[in-house]
Amino acid sequence: MIKSLSQYKEDYRKSVEDPAEFWSEYSKSFFWRKEPGNILSWNFEDPDVKWFFDGKLNITENIFERNKKNENDTAIIWEPNDPNEKNKELSYSQLFKQVCSFANVLKALGVKKGDRVIIYLPMIPEAAISMLACARIGAVHSVVFAGFSAKSLSDRINDCKAKVVVTSDGNYRGNKTIPVKDVVDEALKTSSSVKSVLTIKRTNSKIQMVEGRDYWYQDLIKSVKNYCAAEMMDSEDLLFILYTSGSTGKPKGVVHTCGGYMIYSQYSFENIFQYERGDTYWCTADVGWITGHSYIVYGPLLSGAKTIMFEGVPNYPTPSRFWDVIDKYDVNQFYTAPTAIRALQSYGDKYVDGYEFRSLKVIGSVGEPINEEAWKWYYEKVGMRKCPLVDTWWQTETGGIMISPIPNVIDCKPTYATLPLPGIQPILLDNDGNEIKENNREGNLCIKFPWPSILRTTYGDHKRCKETYFSTFKGYYFTGDGAKRDDNGMYRILGRVDDVINVSGHRIGTAEVEDAINQDVNVVESAVVGYPHEIKGQGIFAFVIINNLKSGYDYSSSIRLSVTKHIGPIAKPDNILIVPGLPKTRSGKIMRRILRKISSKEFDNFGDTSTLLNPEIIDLITSLYKDKINK
Ligand code: PRX
C-alpha cells in the first residue's frame, strides 16, 4: 500500500518505465492456478489488449480460498431500506457458502462457463452473491440497474443473449415498492434467449410465475450443496459485461476480463481507501453501475474488507439516513456521489449537525465533477476537516479508479481529481490530436498506455469499441472527457466533451433520449442537451417539434412517459420546450452548441452561425424559452 509521496513517486516511475514488471510484481500476491506466462501484449490500433496472458485463475478463489485464514471476518453488512427491519451480516465463510449454493442453483438451471446471466435486483445481498456465483462457475454476469425499463432490459438481454435472469418479487426504494418482476415479464415478451428466471423473495408481492420458466430461488436452494468447485478461467476470459451509454446508438456492453480486472480492482481499492483490516467501508452506489461492481463487490472483497450494502435512499426516512448509517456501523471509509451530497446539503445543515463522524478516516466522491461548494460542505460537515476527500475520476470502461488523491499521500484540492494512480498514463490532446504540453489549458483527456482493467471490447461488436474509444485520437484511448492540468500536474475533470449527459452521476446518451422521445406519436423531431442543474449536476433539456400542435394538450407528460417506458425514469427530461424548428446546418446536422447555450440561459454570443440553414430559429427558440421562464 502506498504510504508516502516518495513511495507514490517511486511506484509511479516504475509503473511507467516497466509496466509489465510493475504489475507482474503486484500479481504475485494473488492465487493463480497457473502463473501467467506473458504479462502484457497490446496495441491500441485493433485494439487488442491482453494482461497476464495464459494465467489461470478464478476471482472467487482469490476472495475466499486465498483469504481463508480470515474467513470469520465480516464480509458484507446489509442495511435494509427500512431502518426498523433487521440488518444482516455475512462472514466470509457464510458468504462463500451462499455463493457456492447460488452457483449450484445456476448450474442446475443449465448455466455453463461462458453463458450470460442478467442480474436485475435491488441492493440485497443476493445481488453480490449472484455476481460471485456467476464468477465461480465462469458464467458472465451482466447486472442491469433495476430502475431501467422493460425495453432497456430486453435490449440488454437480447444483445448478450442471456440464458437466465435473476430478479426479485419486488424492490423497496424509500417509501415505494417497485414491481421489478413485472418488468422482467414484460421484457421477456421480446427476448427469446432466456430459459429461466430465478426470483428472490424480498417484498412478498403478488407476482406471476410462469410454469417451467420461473423459479423461486428460496425453493431451489434447498436441494443444492453449499460447496462448488471453482471453474478455471483464463486471465482473458470474460468476467462481466456492463452496459453503458455513449454518444450514439444503443448502450454498449463494456467487457471486462478476469485477470486484469481482479488485479486492478484490488490495487485501486487498497490504495485509494487505505483500507486496514477491521475497518468498515461503505460505498453508497448501486451494483447496477461500475462503482458497485468494483467498489462494493470485487475490490473490497478481494481485499478481505467489510463492505456495507445499502438498500435504501439518502432521504428515507429522513435526510439523515446516510449519517445514521455511518454512526450505526462506525464507518471508516465513505464513498458517495456529488449529486447525493448536493441533495443532502439542500435539506439544510440541521440533518447533519450533531453527528461527530469520529470513525471516518476517508471520504470519497465519484461519478461526476464535484463543484466547489459541495466539496467544501462535504469536507467540513462530514469529513470534519480532518478526512482526506478523494475525488475519484474513472469510468465503466476503465474498470477502476484512474485519477484520485491517495489519502495522506497526495494532497486534495477542491474540484481536482489530482494525480494518476501508478500504471495510469494520462495525456491531454487538442482537437487535432496534438499533445498539450503547457499547463492550465483545456484538452481532451486520453490515456496512452493500457492498464490492467481497461475494457477489452464492446460485446459482440469490436468495431464499435475501436470507433468509440480508439479512433478519435489514433494510438490513444479516448475517455470522452475534457480536462486540464495545473502547475503541479494535477488534473481537473471538466465533464464530457461528447453527446453524453451526466445526470446525477448516471451516464445518458442524448441520442438515446431523443429516440425515446421520438417514439411519442405526437413528436416530429427532438434534440436533447444537458444543462447545469443545481442538484443533478446536469439536467436533461429537450427541444421538441410537435405534429399538429393543439393548445391545452399536455405534451410534456406524454413525452416523459415515453422516455420512462423506453429507458427508465432516470432519463426523463427535466425541461421540455416545444419549438417550431431546430437550428440545422446545410448538411442537416443539429447545431447543439446553440441549444446548449439557450438551455443554460445564455441568450447571446452564439458564435459562428453562418452555416445554419435557418438562423432565424435561434431568436424564436430564445423568446419561447424566455416566455416559459417568465410564466
Ligand atoms: O464524465 C466522467 C464522469 O463520469 C463518466 C463515467 O461514467 P460511468 O462510466 O457511468 O462511471 C461512473 C463511475 C466511475 C466519466 O467519463 N466522472 C466520473 N467520475 C468523475 C467524473 N467526472 C468528474 N469527476 C469525477 N470524479
Residues whose N, C-alpha, C, O or C-beta is under 5 A from the ligand:
A	BS01	PRX	T291 S365 V366 G367 E368 P369 I370 D391 T392 W393 W394 Q395 T396 E397 T479 D481 I493 G495 R496 G505 R507
